[in-house]
């Protein structure tokens, strides 16, 4: 669903115009829709799918979804945010008109407060990761407080903003929303982006300090778990994306409530391309593609004197 094609036109020096283009790097739902782009698949399982079992069997609403990088996970989380966020409720048609999920919305669309984390930009150096993680997570909490100030009351927003670190800000959010009737949807994108790099480049010892024992990352998920359980728990839904199950396995003693849907057959094409999509693109290029001429000395392309 998330990988995108045209039709739209791009122009590069010395290259004929291409109408079928893999739309890489677009990870915001509103950008995709405003750009007039069509998705490879606009299936109802995009929204209904990750939580279909919830509505039918009352199963937990905590989902892990793993795919390689550049598969469209960030765009998927953006679409979930646009669908569920109460701040976007009056823009539903703008985002979803003409799609299957737009034609058959669920009762919960546009009814959640959304707290979204993106860990892709957290520092990958072992000596900087904890402070940078705290800084980035605190920024997201502050954004949440300002965004929903009129909904959660100014008093709670001020308590969140004045809390000294991300852990205390999260505690204010969780405790402040408990029993209020507000539903909180937590979305974590690229949960293991920095941990994978630290394991590969800084070694197992540095990695274990994050994810084992009293490691701050393990404690983050332990606290998150506490907000999903119990009477009137503030976190109603949780959706996590990443690349590998390794980190989740290592924090699992603190966070053992998630269901990994990555290998469920009904979600194999939740992101990326299907066989028929690849086949259609291959046939298109086989019939229309031409080999570009070598650049001239006056070409502005950086690959002058070679095919670009």
N, C-alpha and C positions, 0 to 999 in steps of 0.2 A: 504493500500500500504506500509506503512512505517514499520509496525512490520515485523520482518524478521524471516525466518526459515533457516535451513541448506540447502542442506546437508553438514554438516561438523562435525568433531568429537571432542569431548572434553573428558577429562579423569579426574576423581576425585578419591581420595583414597577410596577403598572399594566399588566403584560404577562401574557398567558395563558401557561401552562406550555408549553415547547417540548420535544419529544421527540427531534427530529432536530437535532443540533447539531454544527457543525464544531468539532472539538476542537483548537483552536489553543493553542500554548504548552506542550503536553505533549511533552517531548523525552527522557524516560527510559522505557526499556522496562518496568521494573518498575512504574512508576506506571500505565502504560496497562493492563498485565495485571491488577494488583491492583484497579484501578478497575472491572473487569468490562466494559471497553469492547471492542467488536468493531471490527476494522479494515475499511476499505472493501475491501481485498484482502489476503488472507493467502497470498501466493504463495510457492512454494519459491524463486523467483528472488531473493527478498529476500536470502537467504544464498548460495544456490548460484549465483545469477545473476552477481554482479560477478566471480566467479572461475571460472565454468563452463569457460571456455576453458583455464584453467590445468590442470585435471584431465584434459582431453582431448588437449591438444597440448603441454603443458609450457611454455606461454608465461609471460612474466614475470608477477609477481603485484603489480604496482604499478598502481593504478587511480585515475583522476581522474573525478569525477562532479560536473557543474555544473548548477545549477538556480537560478531566482530565489529571493529571500528568501521565507520563510513557506511553503515547499513541503514541509517535513518532513525536511530533510537531517539535522538534529541527531538526530531520533528514529531515522532510519535508522542513523546511526553508533552510537547507543546500543544498537540491536538487534544490530548486528554485534558490539559489545563483549560483550553478554550471551551471545551464541551462542559466541564463540570463547574467551572468558576462562576459564582453568582455575579461577579462583576461583569461577566460577558453574557449574561442571560439575555439582555435585550439586543445582542448582536449575533444571535444564533443563526439567523438566516444569512447574514453576511458571510459567516464562516462555513455553513454546512448546506446551504440551499443547493439542490441538484445532486446531493449524495444520498446513498441509502440510509445512512444514519440520520441525515436531516429529514428524510421522509418518515422515519419511524423512530422518533426520539424516546428515550427512557424517561421515567418519572423523575429521576435524580439529576437530570441535566440542569445546569445552571443553579445548583443548590448548595454548593460547597464553598467554604473558605479554602484556598489552596496555598500551601506552604511548599515552595519548590526550591530544591537544592541542586546545584550543578557543580560537581567536584572535579570537572575536567581541568579547571584552571588552578587547582591547589598545587603549591610548590612540591616538586619532586625530590628536593634535597632533604636528607634525613634530619639535618640540624635545623631546618626551617619549616618542616611540614606541620608540626603541631600549632605553631603560632599562626601560620598562614591559614590553616584549616579553621581555627577559631575565628580569625578575622573574616574569612569569606562566609562562614556560617552565621556569624553575628550580623553581617550586612543583609543577608537574606531575611533574618528575623526582623531587623529594623524595617526593611521594605514591607514585610507583612504587616507590621504594626501601623505604618503610615497608610498603606493601601486600604486596610479595613477599619480604620479609626472610627468611622461613623457607624460601623456594624458592631464592633466589639466594645465600644465605649472609649472615650478619651482617657479614662482612668487606667484601663488595662493597657492601652497603647503606650501611655507614659511609663508604666512600670516596665514594659518590655524594652523601651528605648533607653531607660536609665540603668538597666541591669548591666553589670560590668563585663560579662563575657557570654559566649554563645550558649554554654550550658545553662546559665541562669536565665538567659532570655528564653530558651526553650522551655524551661520549667515554668516561667511566667505564662507562656502561651498555653501549655498543657493544663496547668492548674486554673488559669483564668477562664478557659473555655469549658472546663468540666462542669456539667450540670446546667449549662446555659441553653442547650438545645441546638447550638451551632454545630455543624458537621465539618470536620477538618480532613482534607485530603492532602497527604504528604507525598510529594513526588521527588525522588532522588535519581538524578541522571548521572551516569558515569561514576557509579559508587566506588569502583575499584581502580579508577584511572591512575591515581597517584600511588596506591599500594602496589600495583603491578610493577611500576617503574622502580620503586624503592627495592622491591624484592630482587629485581633483575640487576640493578646497578649498585645498590648499597649493601645487599646481602641479607641473609636470613635473620641475623641478629637484629638489625635495624627494623626489619619487617615485623618480627615478633614483638618488638616494643610497642608497635601500633595496635596489633590485633590480638594479643594474648595478655592474660593476667589483667593488670590495671591499665593497659594501653588505652589511650584516649579514644581511639576509633572504636574499640570494642565497647567502651563505656557509652559512646554515642548511641550505638544500637541497643544497648541495654536500657537506656533511658527512653528510647523510642518505643521499645516493646512495652514498657510500663504505661505508655500513653495510649496503647491499643487494647489494653485489657481492663477488666473490672467494670462495675456499674457506671453507666454514663461516661465511658471512656471518650476523650475528646477526638482521638484519631479514628475516623470511620473507615477510611481507605488509605492504602499505601501501595505505591507502585515504584519499583526499583529497577533501573537498567544498569547493565555492566557488560563486561567482556567475558569474565571467567568466574566460575563458582568457587575458586580457591579462597578468596578473602571471606566470602560469605560462610564457607565451611569453618573458617578459623574464628569467626565471631559468633558462631551458631549457638554456643552455650549461653550467650547473652541474648541472642536474637533467634529463637527457634520457632517462630510463628509464621514464617513466610512459606509460600508454595511456589516452587520453581516451575513456570509454565513454558520454559524455553523449548522443550522437546514434545510438548503436546501437539498432536497432529493438526488440530484445528487452528493452531497459531503459527504454523510453519511459514506462512506468507504474510504475517502481521507487519513485517518490514522487508525491504529488499525486493527482488524480482522473482517471478515464477518462470518455469521453463518456457511457457508460451510467450512471456514477455521478451526473454532473451532471443527466442527464435524469431519473433517479429522484428526486433531490432537488427538481428543478423541479416535477415532477408532484405530489410530496407537498405542497409548499407551495401550489401552485395549488389543490389540493383542500381544504386544511385551514387555511391561514393566514387570520387576521383582522386588520383594521386596529385598532390599540390606541386606546383612548379618550384624550383629552387628560388630562394629570395635573391633579389638584386642588391647591389651595394647601397642603393638609396632606400631600401625597405626599412621601416621602423621596427621590424621584428627583431628581438634580441638574438635570434638564431640566424643572422645574416649569412648568406652563402650556403645555407643548408635548407632542406625542406622543413617547413614550420607547420 
